[in-house]
């Protein structure tokens, strides 16, 4: 009775039109949705495959974008951002190694002008030989012999370049450097060995009989182990008091990815005529390992989502084929009342497209929700392109269209006489 009532309604619609062979989109859509919603359990089971496939696709792209941000953050956190620029050394006839050329005193300023360099500072070790570094001028023979701290001359930015910071007092500045003032900053370990704990009383240390005011104590050296237990004086003071001819090296703090530029341009900057005389130890470009890992992850998840999506398409095709077999009599009656093979095919294709669209919409929503939930539980920043969700919806509709093609063609070939006879 229900089928007969629908056919009579369809026939009355056709008879009221000038061209009974023309259906509007609303007619086809209404008939298709009415048929698929009449079997809600079958609809849910059919949509499930597409939901899983599209959801896996959207979640894969979203997880890839989110994890790419996390991988990039982790790689940047451990990436080397330090560079050392020095002269190439060669061995002389006497067996001693000497630098091929002397670095200019403005080498740090030149290096800082390069793109990707955030800080640069000069550093030179001063050999004290037999000269003692002590906090008192009087030599007490009964006092225990302590390890001597190393003596260095550096530019004012040296602490920033090696990742250290002043614990108490202050760092010497450009004025101290240009004037050659007898001031010094010492490491916390050297201060402990020299029994200097407070600089409020303006303590002094004696280097070869000369007094140097201690104006600061630093700690937390990260990138130059020689400075962990050292006394540092301005480069200008080293030139005037210890006859420094040139700095030993330039320490630079780089931005992430700035290593290749420094490797290429630092030798030309410091020695345009003989760049081969400059040795640069800077990190190479950003490792391709990050991209390789990310591409492998994307490939695995995309293959899984495509497999699940194909399974969803096969499910739609099977259910649509089963629907055609169950409704042979209805198809024959439709043909008998004036429906064309094209209209029958469009009807079943519309059903498949609607099922695929529902699966795509639900899968896209679940994929986005899963991205947000996983990112929130891991403390990550969720990243998802809105067009990916739209693409999931379109993909579901496309799967429905392709899956419904063969059953729709089979339904369109059914002849009214054969259908009614069966």
C-alpha positions as CSV (number, residue, x, y, z in Angstrom):
1,X,0.0,0.0,0.0
2,X,2.8,2.4,0.8
3,X,4.6,1.7,-2.5
4,X,1.3,2.1,-4.4
5,X,0.6,5.4,-2.7
6,X,4.0,6.8,-3.6
7,X,3.7,5.7,-7.2
8,X,0.2,7.3,-7.5
9,X,1.7,10.5,-6.1
10,X,4.5,10.3,-8.5
11,X,2.1,9.7,-11.4
12,X,0.0,12.7,-10.4
13,X,3.0,14.9,-10.4
14,X,4.0,13.7,-13.8
15,X,0.6,14.2,-15.2
16,X,0.4,17.8,-14.0
17,X,3.5,18.7,-16.0
18,X,3.8,19.8,-19.6
19,X,6.8,17.4,-20.0
20,X,6.3,14.3,-17.9
21,X,9.9,13.2,-18.4
22,X,11.4,16.1,-16.5
23,X,12.1,15.9,-12.8
24,X,13.3,18.7,-10.8
25,X,16.3,18.4,-8.4
26,X,13.9,18.7,-5.4
27,X,11.8,15.8,-6.7
28,X,14.8,13.5,-7.1
29,X,16.4,14.6,-3.8
30,X,13.1,14.2,-1.9
31,X,12.5,10.7,-3.2
32,X,16.1,9.7,-2.6
33,X,16.2,10.9,1.0
34,X,12.8,9.4,1.7
35,X,14.1,6.0,0.6
36,X,17.4,6.1,2.6
37,X,15.8,7.4,5.8
38,X,13.2,4.6,5.7
39,X,16.0,2.2,6.8
40,X,17.9,4.0,9.5
41,X,19.9,1.0,10.7
42,X,21.1,0.2,7.2
43,X,21.8,3.9,6.7
44,X,24.0,4.1,9.8
45,X,25.9,0.9,8.8
46,X,26.5,2.3,5.3
47,X,27.6,5.7,6.5
48,X,30.0,4.2,9.0
49,X,32.6,3.3,6.4
50,X,32.7,6.7,4.9
51,X,32.7,8.4,8.3
52,X,35.8,6.4,9.3
53,X,37.5,7.0,6.0
54,X,36.9,10.8,5.9
55,X,37.5,11.1,9.6
56,X,40.9,9.4,9.2
57,X,41.7,11.6,6.3
58,X,40.9,14.9,8.1
59,X,42.5,13.7,11.3
60,X,45.6,12.6,9.4
61,X,46.1,16.0,7.8
62,X,45.3,17.8,11.1
63,X,47.7,15.6,13.1
64,X,50.3,16.1,10.5
65,X,50.1,19.9,10.7
66,X,49.9,19.8,14.5
67,X,52.8,17.4,14.9
68,X,54.8,19.4,12.3
69,X,54.6,22.4,14.6
70,X,55.7,20.3,17.6
71,X,58.5,18.7,15.6
72,X,59.7,22.1,14.4
73,X,59.6,23.4,18.0
74,X,61.6,20.5,19.3
75,X,64.1,20.7,16.5
76,X,64.6,24.4,17.0
77,X,65.0,23.9,20.7
78,X,67.9,21.6,20.3
79,X,69.4,23.2,17.2
80,X,72.9,24.5,17.5
81,X,73.0,28.3,17.5
82,X,76.6,28.9,18.2
83,X,79.5,29.7,15.8
84,X,83.2,30.1,16.3
85,X,85.3,32.2,13.8
86,X,89.1,32.0,14.0
87,X,92.1,32.1,11.9
88,X,93.4,28.9,10.3
89,X,96.5,27.6,12.1
90,X,99.5,26.1,10.6
91,X,102.5,24.3,12.0
92,X,105.8,26.2,11.8
93,X,109.3,24.9,11.3
94,X,109.8,24.8,15.1
95,X,106.8,22.6,15.6
96,X,104.6,25.3,17.1
97,X,101.2,26.1,15.6
98,X,100.5,29.7,14.6
99,X,97.5,31.5,13.1
100,X,97.8,32.1,9.3
101,X,96.5,35.6,9.8
102,X,95.6,38.0,12.6
103,X,91.9,38.7,13.2
104,X,91.0,42.5,13.2
105,X,89.9,44.0,16.4
106,X,86.6,45.0,14.9
107,X,85.9,41.3,13.8
108,X,82.9,41.0,16.2
109,X,81.3,44.2,14.8
110,X,81.7,42.8,11.3
111,X,80.3,39.4,12.1
112,X,77.3,41.0,13.9
113,X,76.3,42.7,10.6
114,X,75.7,39.4,8.9
115,X,72.2,38.1,8.6
116,X,71.3,35.6,11.3
117,X,73.8,36.7,13.8
118,X,72.3,38.0,17.1
119,X,75.4,38.5,19.2
120,X,79.2,38.4,18.6
121,X,82.1,38.9,20.9
122,X,85.9,38.7,20.9
123,X,87.7,36.3,23.1
124,X,91.5,35.9,23.7
125,X,93.3,33.8,26.2
126,X,96.2,35.5,27.9
127,X,99.0,33.2,29.0
128,X,100.0,34.2,32.6
129,X,102.8,31.7,32.8
130,X,104.4,32.2,36.2
131,X,102.5,35.2,37.1
132,X,100.0,34.4,39.9
133,X,96.4,35.5,40.0
134,X,95.5,36.2,43.7
135,X,93.2,38.2,45.8
136,X,96.1,39.4,48.0
137,X,99.5,40.8,47.0
138,X,101.5,39.1,49.7
139,X,102.6,35.6,48.9
140,X,102.1,33.3,51.8
141,X,104.3,30.2,51.5
142,X,102.2,28.3,54.1
143,X,99.0,28.7,52.2
144,X,97.8,25.7,50.1
145,X,98.5,25.9,46.4
146,X,95.2,26.4,44.5
147,X,94.5,25.9,40.8
148,X,94.9,29.2,39.0
149,X,92.0,30.5,37.0
150,X,92.6,31.2,33.4
151,X,92.9,34.8,32.2
152,X,91.0,36.0,29.2
153,X,90.4,39.3,27.4
154,X,87.1,39.8,25.8
155,X,84.6,42.3,24.4
156,X,81.7,43.4,26.6
157,X,79.2,41.1,24.9
158,X,81.0,37.9,25.8
159,X,78.5,36.8,28.4
160,X,75.6,37.0,26.0
161,X,77.6,35.1,23.4
162,X,78.4,32.1,25.8
163,X,75.0,32.1,27.5
164,X,76.2,33.3,30.9
165,X,74.8,36.0,33.2
166,X,76.0,38.3,35.9
167,X,75.2,37.0,39.4
168,X,76.3,40.1,41.3
169,X,77.8,43.4,40.2
170,X,77.9,44.3,36.6
171,X,79.7,43.6,33.3
172,X,82.4,45.9,32.0
173,X,81.2,48.1,29.1
174,X,82.6,49.7,26.0
175,X,84.0,52.6,27.9
176,X,86.1,50.3,30.0
177,X,87.3,48.5,26.9
178,X,88.2,51.7,24.9
179,X,90.1,53.2,27.9
180,X,91.8,50.0,28.9
181,X,90.6,50.2,32.5
182,X,91.9,47.7,34.9
183,X,88.6,46.1,35.8
184,X,87.7,42.4,35.7
185,X,84.7,40.1,36.0
186,X,85.3,36.6,37.4
187,X,83.4,33.4,37.3
188,X,81.6,32.1,40.4
189,X,84.0,29.2,40.6
190,X,87.0,31.4,40.3
191,X,85.5,33.8,42.9
192,X,85.2,30.9,45.3
193,X,88.8,29.9,44.8
194,X,89.9,33.5,45.3
195,X,87.6,33.8,48.4
196,X,85.7,36.6,46.9
197,X,82.0,36.5,47.8
198,X,80.9,40.1,47.9
199,X,81.9,42.9,45.6
200,X,80.3,45.6,47.6
201,X,83.6,46.4,49.2
202,X,85.2,46.7,45.8
203,X,87.7,43.9,46.0
204,X,90.7,43.7,43.8
205,X,92.7,40.8,42.3
206,X,96.4,41.0,41.5
207,X,97.7,39.7,38.1
208,X,101.5,39.9,37.9
209,X,101.6,42.5,40.5
210,X,98.9,44.8,38.9
211,X,95.7,45.4,40.7
212,X,92.4,44.9,38.9
213,X,89.0,45.9,40.4
214,X,86.5,43.1,40.4
215,X,83.2,44.7,39.3
216,X,81.1,41.6,38.7
217,X,80.8,37.8,39.2
218,X,79.2,35.7,36.5
219,X,77.9,32.1,36.2
220,X,75.9,29.8,34.0
221,X,78.4,29.4,31.1
222,X,76.8,27.1,28.5
223,X,78.9,27.2,25.4
224,X,82.6,27.9,26.3
225,X,83.9,25.6,29.0
226,X,87.1,27.6,29.3
227,X,85.2,30.4,30.9
228,X,83.8,28.3,33.7
229,X,86.8,29.1,35.9
230,X,88.3,32.3,34.5
231,X,89.1,35.9,35.0
232,X,87.9,38.1,32.1
233,X,89.3,41.6,31.5
234,X,88.4,44.0,28.6
235,X,90.1,43.5,25.3
236,X,91.5,47.0,25.4
237,X,93.1,46.2,28.8
238,X,94.6,43.1,27.4
239,X,96.1,45.1,24.5
240,X,97.6,47.7,26.8
241,X,98.7,45.6,29.7
242,X,99.6,42.3,28.0
243,X,100.5,43.4,24.5
244,X,97.7,41.4,22.8
245,X,98.3,41.6,19.0
246,X,94.9,40.3,17.8
247,X,91.9,38.4,19.2
248,X,92.0,34.6,19.2
249,X,88.5,34.1,18.0
250,X,85.0,35.4,17.6
251,X,82.1,33.7,19.4
252,X,78.7,34.3,17.8
253,X,75.1,33.6,18.9
254,X,73.0,32.8,15.8
255,X,69.4,32.6,15.0
256,X,68.1,29.2,14.1
257,X,69.1,28.5,10.5
258,X,71.7,31.2,10.4
259,X,74.7,28.8,10.2
260,X,74.9,28.5,6.4
261,X,75.1,32.3,5.9
262,X,77.8,32.6,8.5
263,X,79.8,29.8,7.0
264,X,79.7,31.4,3.6
265,X,80.0,35.1,4.4
266,X,82.2,35.3,7.6
267,X,85.5,34.5,5.8
268,X,84.8,37.1,3.1
269,X,83.8,39.6,5.7
270,X,87.0,39.2,7.8
271,X,89.5,38.5,5.0
272,X,88.2,39.5,1.5
273,X,91.5,38.7,-0.2
274,X,92.2,35.4,1.5
275,X,88.9,33.9,2.8
276,X,90.5,30.5,3.0
277,X,92.6,31.7,5.9
278,X,89.4,32.0,8.1
279,X,88.0,28.9,9.8
280,X,84.3,29.0,10.7
281,X,82.6,26.4,12.9
282,X,78.9,27.0,12.4
283,X,75.9,24.7,12.3
284,X,74.8,23.5,8.9
285,X,71.3,24.2,7.6
286,X,68.2,22.9,9.2
287,X,68.3,19.2,9.1
288,X,66.1,17.4,6.6
289,X,65.4,14.8,9.3
290,X,62.3,16.8,10.4
291,X,60.8,16.8,7.0
292,X,61.7,13.1,6.4
293,X,60.0,12.0,9.7
294,X,56.9,14.2,8.9
295,X,56.6,12.8,5.4
296,X,56.8,9.2,6.6
297,X,54.1,9.8,9.2
298,X,51.9,11.5,6.6
299,X,52.3,8.7,4.1
300,X,51.4,6.0,6.6
301,X,48.3,7.7,7.8
302,X,47.2,8.7,4.4
303,X,47.5,5.1,3.2
304,X,45.4,4.0,6.1
305,X,42.7,6.6,5.5
306,X,42.5,5.7,1.8
307,X,42.1,2.0,2.6
308,X,39.3,2.8,5.1
309,X,37.7,5.2,2.6
310,X,37.8,2.6,-0.1
311,X,36.1,0.2,2.3
312,X,33.4,2.8,2.9
313,X,32.9,3.2,-0.8
314,X,32.5,-0.5,-1.3
315,X,30.0,-0.5,1.5
316,X,28.0,2.1,-0.2
317,X,28.2,0.2,-3.5
318,X,27.1,-3.0,-1.9
319,X,24.1,-1.5,-0.1
320,X,23.1,0.4,-3.2
321,X,23.3,-2.8,-5.3
322,X,21.2,-4.6,-2.6
323,X,18.7,-1.8,-2.7
324,X,18.4,-2.1,-6.5
325,X,17.8,-5.9,-6.2
326,X,15.2,-5.4,-3.5
327,X,13.4,-2.7,-5.5
328,X,13.2,-4.3,-8.9
329,X,9.4,-4.2,-8.8
330,X,9.3,-0.6,-7.8
331,X,11.7,0.3,-10.6
332,X,9.5,-1.6,-13.1
333,X,6.4,0.4,-11.9
334,X,8.3,3.6,-12.1
335,X,9.3,2.8,-15.7
336,X,5.6,1.9,-16.4
337,X,4.3,5.2,-15.2
338,X,6.8,7.2,-17.4
339,X,10.2,7.3,-15.6
340,X,13.1,7.2,-18.0
341,X,16.3,5.1,-17.5
342,X,18.2,8.4,-16.8
343,X,15.7,9.3,-14.1
344,X,16.1,5.9,-12.4
345,X,19.9,6.2,-12.6
346,X,19.9,9.7,-11.2
347,X,17.6,8.6,-8.3
348,X,20.1,5.9,-7.2
349,X,23.1,8.1,-7.7
350,X,21.5,10.8,-5.6
351,X,20.9,8.3,-2.8
352,X,24.6,7.3,-2.9
353,X,25.8,10.9,-3.0
354,X,23.5,11.8,0.0
355,X,24.9,8.9,2.0
356,X,28.5,9.8,1.0
357,X,27.8,13.5,1.9
358,X,26.4,12.5,5.3
359,X,29.5,10.3,5.9
360,X,31.8,13.1,4.8
361,X,30.2,15.7,7.0
362,X,30.2,13.4,10.1
363,X,33.7,12.2,9.4
364,X,35.1,15.8,9.0
365,X,33.4,16.8,12.3
366,X,34.8,13.8,14.1
367,X,38.3,14.4,12.6
368,X,38.4,18.0,13.7
369,X,37.1,17.1,17.2
370,X,39.8,14.3,17.5
371,X,42.5,16.8,16.6
372,X,41.4,19.3,19.3
373,X,41.0,16.6,21.9
374,X,44.4,14.9,21.3
375,X,46.2,18.3,21.2
376,X,44.5,19.4,24.4
377,X,45.5,16.2,26.2
378,X,49.1,16.5,25.0
379,X,49.3,20.3,25.7
380,X,49.9,21.0,22.0
381,X,48.6,23.8,19.8
382,X,46.0,22.3,17.5
383,X,46.5,23.2,13.9
384,X,43.9,22.4,11.2
385,X,43.3,23.9,7.8
386,X,39.6,24.7,7.4
387,X,39.8,23.6,3.8
388,X,40.7,20.1,4.9
389,X,37.3,19.7,6.6
390,X,35.6,21.1,3.4
391,X,37.7,18.6,1.4
392,X,36.6,15.8,3.6
393,X,33.0,16.7,2.9
394,X,33.6,16.8,-0.9
395,X,35.5,13.6,-0.7
396,X,32.6,11.8,1.0
397,X,30.2,13.1,-1.8
398,X,32.7,12.0,-4.4
399,X,33.0,8.5,-2.9
400,X,29.2,8.2,-2.9
401,X,29.0,9.3,-6.5
402,X,31.6,6.8,-7.7
403,X,30.2,4.0,-5.5
404,X,26.6,4.5,-6.8
405,X,27.6,4.6,-10.5
406,X,27.5,0.8,-11.2
407,X,24.3,0.0,-9.2
408,X,22.6,3.1,-10.8
409,X,23.6,1.8,-14.3
410,X,22.2,-1.6,-13.4
411,X,18.9,-0.1,-12.2
412,X,18.6,2.0,-15.4
413,X,18.9,-1.1,-17.6
414,X,15.9,-2.9,-15.9
415,X,13.0,-3.2,-18.4
416,X,9.4,-2.7,-17.1
417,X,8.2,-6.0,-18.5
418,X,11.0,-8.1,-17.0
419,X,10.6,-6.3,-13.6
420,X,6.9,-6.8,-13.5
421,X,7.2,-10.4,-14.7
422,X,9.7,-11.1,-11.9
